[in-house]
């Protein structure tokens, strides 16, 4: 299961992406953008656990990704998959980075988001 640091290292190694931190009031929110045209393909945030109805207190790192099969992923039973937080729920999903999703699944979804936003 990838965490924020390993996900950021992977997108840098794979796509040359360096995160952009555009909001002073949300210093942990990192936008993943295409180098050429600047379109977003991911947004990493730390959200209060209760926003996703997760047990416990504190915050959880998540990533929003574009997908062609958001509805299918939501009913697939994959761990840590949620309707998109602050994005179009028809085309985007939110993944909890501590949710137990295997790295290969996560990186595959990042690759799909990257391709869909080209």
Buried (B, 14 or more C-beta within 10 A) or exposed (E): BBEBEEBBEBBEEEBEBEBEEEEEEEEEBBBBBBEEEEEBBBBBBBBEBEBBEBEEEEEBBBBBBBBEEBEEBBEEEBBBBBBBBEBEBEBBBBBBBBBEBEEEBBBEBBBBBBEBBE
